[in-house]
Amino acid sequence: MVLDAPAAIWPEGMTPPSGSREEMAARLYAYPERMPPLPAVDRAEAAQTVAVMKRLRGPDRDEAVLARFGDVVAPVLALFGSRHTAIPLELGREYQARMPNAHLMFVYDAAHMMMAERPEAFTEVVADFLRRGEAFVIGREGSVVLP
């Protein structure tokens, strides 16, 4: 299983983004100025998106869900961008600690949208993980995928 900047665990009281183009770009990308501009969204649509996200997200920390993480026995790769600001990187260590066969990797110089900012690095590590399966070897303490 590959978890691409997973957001199932949130710090208590973390506020979701406002939905503005500028804030979304700043949360998604390490260097928003290098990426194509996000499409314009009208205010009503942005408000609706925020409301849906709040409803879908559920509680910040659902202990019943977290308790089930230990039941995941498949190899897991949790990937986070090293410049991720939307989700604290420490949460990656929580995925790793709660899942018995989880590997944690940080893609250097990327934020939430690693696959857009660092597609080669993202593809390389995911392909290696999928190819090797149980034989995928990295330290349990985590690693960084450099350029």
Contacts in CASP RR format, 6 or more apart in sequence:
PFRMAT RR
TARGET T0000
AUTHOR 0000-0000-0000
METHOD contacts of the structure
MODEL  1
MVLDAPAAIWPEGMTPPSGSREEMAARLYAYPERMPPLPAVDRAEAAQTV
AVMKRLRGPDRDEAVLARFGDVVAPVLALFGSRHTAIPLELGREYQARMP
NAHLMFVYDAAHMMMAERPEAFTEVVADFLRRGEAFVIGREGSVVLP
1 72 0 8 1.000
1 74 0 8 1.000
1 75 0 8 1.000
1 76 0 8 1.000
1 77 0 8 1.000
2 76 0 8 1.000
2 77 0 8 1.000
2 79 0 8 1.000
2 126 0 8 1.000
2 129 0 8 1.000
2 130 0 8 1.000
3 76 0 8 1.000
3 77 0 8 1.000
3 78 0 8 1.000
3 79 0 8 1.000
3 95 0 8 1.000
4 79 0 8 1.000
4 114 0 8 1.000
4 115 0 8 1.000
5 79 0 8 1.000
5 80 0 8 1.000
5 81 0 8 1.000
5 84 0 8 1.000
5 86 0 8 1.000
5 87 0 8 1.000
5 112 0 8 1.000
5 114 0 8 1.000
6 78 0 8 1.000
6 87 0 8 1.000
6 92 0 8 1.000
6 95 0 8 1.000
7 57 0 8 1.000
7 86 0 8 1.000
7 87 0 8 1.000
8 65 0 8 1.000
9 61 0 8 1.000
9 66 0 8 1.000
9 91 0 8 1.000
9 94 0 8 1.000
9 95 0 8 1.000
10 57 0 8 1.000
10 60 0 8 1.000
10 61 0 8 1.000
10 87 0 8 1.000
10 91 0 8 1.000
11 60 0 8 1.000
11 88 0 8 1.000
11 91 0 8 1.000
12 60 0 8 1.000
12 61 0 8 1.000
13 60 0 8 1.000
14 60 0 8 1.000
16 50 0 8 1.000
16 53 0 8 1.000
16 54 0 8 1.000
16 57 0 8 1.000
17 23 0 8 1.000
17 24 0 8 1.000
17 27 0 8 1.000
17 50 0 8 1.000
17 86 0 8 1.000
18 46 0 8 1.000
18 50 0 8 1.000
19 41 0 8 1.000
19 46 0 8 1.000
19 49 0 8 1.000
19 50 0 8 1.000
20 46 0 8 1.000
21 37 0 8 1.000
21 38 0 8 1.000
21 39 0 8 1.000
21 40 0 8 1.000
21 41 0 8 1.000
22 32 0 8 1.000
24 38 0 8 1.000
25 32 0 8 1.000
25 35 0 8 1.000
25 37 0 8 1.000
25 38 0 8 1.000
26 32 0 8 1.000
26 85 0 8 1.000
27 85 0 8 1.000
27 86 0 8 1.000
27 111 0 8 1.000
27 112 0 8 1.000
28 86 0 8 1.000
28 111 0 8 1.000
28 112 0 8 1.000
28 113 0 8 1.000
29 35 0 8 1.000
29 111 0 8 1.000
29 112 0 8 1.000
29 113 0 8 1.000
29 116 0 8 1.000
29 117 0 8 1.000
30 81 0 8 1.000
30 83 0 8 1.000
30 109 0 8 1.000
30 110 0 8 1.000
30 111 0 8 1.000
30 117 0 8 1.000
31 117 0 8 1.000
34 117 0 8 1.000
35 113 0 8 1.000
35 116 0 8 1.000
35 117 0 8 1.000
41 49 0 8 1.000
66 98 0 8 1.000
69 95 0 8 1.000
69 98 0 8 1.000
69 99 0 8 1.000
70 98 0 8 1.000
70 99 0 8 1.000
70 100 0 8 1.000
72 99 0 8 1.000
72 100 0 8 1.000
72 101 0 8 1.000
72 102 0 8 1.000
73 100 0 8 1.000
73 101 0 8 1.000
74 101 0 8 1.000
75 101 0 8 1.000
75 103 0 8 1.000
75 129 0 8 1.000
75 133 0 8 1.000
75 134 0 8 1.000
75 136 0 8 1.000
76 95 0 8 1.000
76 99 0 8 1.000
76 101 0 8 1.000
76 102 0 8 1.000
76 103 0 8 1.000
77 102 0 8 1.000
77 103 0 8 1.000
77 105 0 8 1.000
77 125 0 8 1.000
77 126 0 8 1.000
77 129 0 8 1.000
77 136 0 8 1.000
78 92 0 8 1.000
78 95 0 8 1.000
78 96 0 8 1.000
78 102 0 8 1.000
78 103 0 8 1.000
78 104 0 8 1.000
78 105 0 8 1.000
79 105 0 8 1.000
79 106 0 8 1.000
79 107 0 8 1.000
79 114 0 8 1.000
79 122 0 8 1.000
79 125 0 8 1.000
79 126 0 8 1.000
80 87 0 8 1.000
80 89 0 8 1.000
80 92 0 8 1.000
80 104 0 8 1.000
80 105 0 8 1.000
80 106 0 8 1.000
80 107 0 8 1.000
80 114 0 8 1.000
81 89 0 8 1.000
81 106 0 8 1.000
81 107 0 8 1.000
81 108 0 8 1.000
81 110 0 8 1.000
81 111 0 8 1.000
81 112 0 8 1.000
81 114 0 8 1.000
82 89 0 8 1.000
82 106 0 8 1.000
82 107 0 8 1.000
82 108 0 8 1.000
82 109 0 8 1.000
82 110 0 8 1.000
82 144 0 8 1.000
83 109 0 8 1.000
83 110 0 8 1.000
83 111 0 8 1.000
84 110 0 8 1.000
84 111 0 8 1.000
84 112 0 8 1.000
85 111 0 8 1.000
86 111 0 8 1.000
86 112 0 8 1.000
87 112 0 8 1.000
89 106 0 8 1.000
92 104 0 8 1.000
93 104 0 8 1.000
95 102 0 8 1.000
95 104 0 8 1.000
96 102 0 8 1.000
96 103 0 8 1.000
96 104 0 8 1.000
96 140 0 8 1.000
96 142 0 8 1.000
103 129 0 8 1.000
103 136 0 8 1.000
103 138 0 8 1.000
103 139 0 8 1.000
103 140 0 8 1.000
103 142 0 8 1.000
104 142 0 8 1.000
104 143 0 8 1.000
105 125 0 8 1.000
105 138 0 8 1.000
105 142 0 8 1.000
105 143 0 8 1.000
105 144 0 8 1.000
105 145 0 8 1.000
106 142 0 8 1.000
106 143 0 8 1.000
106 144 0 8 1.000
106 145 0 8 1.000
107 114 0 8 1.000
107 118 0 8 1.000
107 121 0 8 1.000
107 122 0 8 1.000
107 125 0 8 1.000
107 144 0 8 1.000
107 145 0 8 1.000
108 118 0 8 1.000
108 121 0 8 1.000
108 144 0 8 1.000
108 145 0 8 1.000
108 146 0 8 1.000
108 147 0 8 1.000
109 117 0 8 1.000
109 118 0 8 1.000
109 147 0 8 1.000
110 117 0 8 1.000
110 118 0 8 1.000
110 121 0 8 1.000
110 122 0 8 1.000
111 117 0 8 1.000
114 121 0 8 1.000
114 122 0 8 1.000
115 122 0 8 1.000
115 123 0 8 1.000
118 145 0 8 1.000
118 147 0 8 1.000
121 145 0 8 1.000
121 146 0 8 1.000
121 147 0 8 1.000
122 145 0 8 1.000
124 145 0 8 1.000
125 145 0 8 1.000
128 136 0 8 1.000
129 136 0 8 1.000
END
